[in-house]
């Protein structure tokens, strides 16, 4: 049987993660469905944001 870390720090970390997941679920539940054109624009913008994030992570690793 797996042992579960029940230290104060571990419990706090799990509670914070559950809180974040709850907020995400509530946000998704309240989200509105966008039209096809708006969705395509949002997907494109999200892809660009991810690309920029990947590039900055790569630059940070190169600097380290």
C-alpha positions as CSV (number, residue, x, y, z in Angstrom):
1,X,0.0,0.0,0.0
2,X,1.2,3.5,-0.8
3,X,2.1,5.8,2.0
4,X,0.6,9.2,1.9
5,X,2.6,12.2,3.1
6,X,0.5,13.7,5.9
7,X,2.9,16.4,6.9
8,X,1.5,19.9,7.3
9,X,3.3,21.1,4.1
10,X,2.0,18.2,2.0
11,X,-1.5,18.6,3.2
12,X,-1.4,22.4,2.5
13,X,-0.1,21.7,-1.0
14,X,-2.9,19.3,-1.7
15,X,-5.5,21.7,-0.4
16,X,-4.1,24.5,-2.5
17,X,-4.3,22.3,-5.6
18,X,-7.9,21.3,-4.9
19,X,-8.8,24.9,-4.4
20,X,-7.2,25.8,-7.8
21,X,-9.1,23.0,-9.5
22,X,-12.3,24.1,-7.9
23,X,-11.9,27.6,-9.2
24,X,-11.0,26.3,-12.6
25,X,-14.2,24.1,-12.7
26,X,-16.3,27.0,-11.6
27,X,-14.8,29.2,-14.3
28,X,-15.4,26.6,-16.9
29,X,-19.0,26.1,-15.7
30,X,-19.6,29.8,-16.1
31,X,-17.9,30.1,-19.5
32,X,-19.9,30.9,-22.6
33,X,-19.6,29.1,-25.9
34,X,-18.2,31.4,-28.5
35,X,-19.0,31.5,-32.2
36,X,-16.9,29.6,-34.7
37,X,-14.9,32.7,-35.9
38,X,-14.2,33.9,-32.3
39,X,-13.2,30.3,-31.3
40,X,-10.7,30.2,-34.2
41,X,-9.2,33.5,-33.2
42,X,-8.9,32.4,-29.6
43,X,-7.3,29.2,-30.6
44,X,-4.8,31.0,-32.8
45,X,-4.0,33.5,-30.0
46,X,-3.6,30.7,-27.5
47,X,-1.2,29.0,-29.8
48,X,0.9,32.1,-30.2
49,X,0.9,32.6,-26.4
50,X,2.1,29.0,-26.0
51,X,4.8,29.5,-28.6
52,X,6.1,32.6,-26.8
53,X,6.1,30.7,-23.5
54,X,8.0,27.8,-25.0
55,X,10.6,30.2,-26.4
56,X,11.1,32.1,-23.1
57,X,11.5,28.7,-21.3
58,X,14.1,27.7,-23.9
59,X,15.9,31.0,-23.5
60,X,15.9,30.6,-19.7
61,X,17.4,27.1,-19.9
62,X,20.1,28.4,-22.3
63,X,21.0,31.2,-20.0
64,X,21.3,28.8,-17.0
